[in-house]
């Protein structure tokens, strides 16, 4: 069996890696000249900048990849540092422990006591928004000032626009939460389970997809966009500028609109549904500042007047000297990404100074027009997506975003394909014996 993988981001390259380890022939087609997709890193003024995700968690799957690729010595590790939410004129500590939950001024005592009633509430309801779910579970204060900035800020969507079944439910299910979030957290603490450490690489996160591409470079075709996919016998033909490549199975990891264009002839109804999915555009502005700030960064409460969604303090988090990363845009201000580099840099620096009290200057402006899956009401279109036999979607819009989620799904996809190959081979051998 041969597998064609469309897209050379972390998902496609990890799928390729696991397939090759299983002895399955595969080939990756990536339109860009660099591997990694949105995972991009570069050096600017002697400073390492990440233009997509800034960090990841060293989950067992990520650790396994790092070790198999020999990247252990290049890891940068960080403890879980303080995180803040900007609310009512200043930064306030996000509680990450029972002690901090008592002492933080992010929430009032009334809000804290209301949150303790969460175990008495029911699970998510059909059609419920993330904001409605969190308000019912924890009360309006915790939903607005704690979960709203953290969860909504992560995706750039307002929690009221996000149906819980297409976003938060998947995260809760993975975390083993059946009914009560607080009960699940307490059980985790009592069991001594800790979150995997925060990590990056000396040269930035793109080091991981670069290493994956280099490890199997004979099967990675950079600068080779797939122009057309068509049925050819029991398999598929992938047409590129270099000609056609025949494969038995297909894994598509590209953004929803690109996937829709590629599969329009093979699955027209699913392609139409894919075109309905929204992404939140983001501007990623790197700043340089000399500060005494210590922590992971901050998120801005949604009702504040700032255009900045949040900021990562790379300086203290991962020892990136003087580097701070601000995010603007999202569903609230999608038009911001169309502003000039100068305007975005000035805006980010001015708001950073107002929030933190420190002067800053811009180093770099980068735009992610498909910044994050919005997980908004357009995600109802997922229910209408069904792939033809032999095609699998392995993407951040059909599963979870983030490097751990992408690597995990890539491994599951590769394992399923390898098992189907073994099953087919076994059936063929049995038929030959019977004959």
Buried (B, 14 or more C-beta within 10 A) or exposed (E): BBBBBBBBBBBBBBBBBBBBBBEBEBBBBBBBEBBBBBBBBBEEEEBBBBBBBBBBBBBEBBBEBBEEBEBEEBBBEBEEBBBBBBBEEEBBBBBBEEEEBEEBEBBEEEBBEBBEEBEEBEBBEEEBBBBBBBBBBBBBBBBBBBBBBBBBBBBBBBBBBBBBBBBBBBEBEEEEBEBBBBEBBEEBEEEEEEEBBBBBBEBBBBBBBBBBBEBBEEBBBBBBBBEEBEEEEEBBBBEBEEEEBEBBBBBBBBBBBBBBBBBBEBBEEBBBBBBBBBBBBBBBBBBBBEBEBEBBBBBBBBEBEBBBBBBBBBBBBBEBEBBBBBBBBBBBBBEBBEBEBEEBBBBBBBBBBEBBEBBBEBBBBBBBBBBBBBBBBBBBBBEEBEBEEBBBBBBBBBBBBBBBBBBBBBBBBBEEBBEBBBEEEEEEEEEEEEE
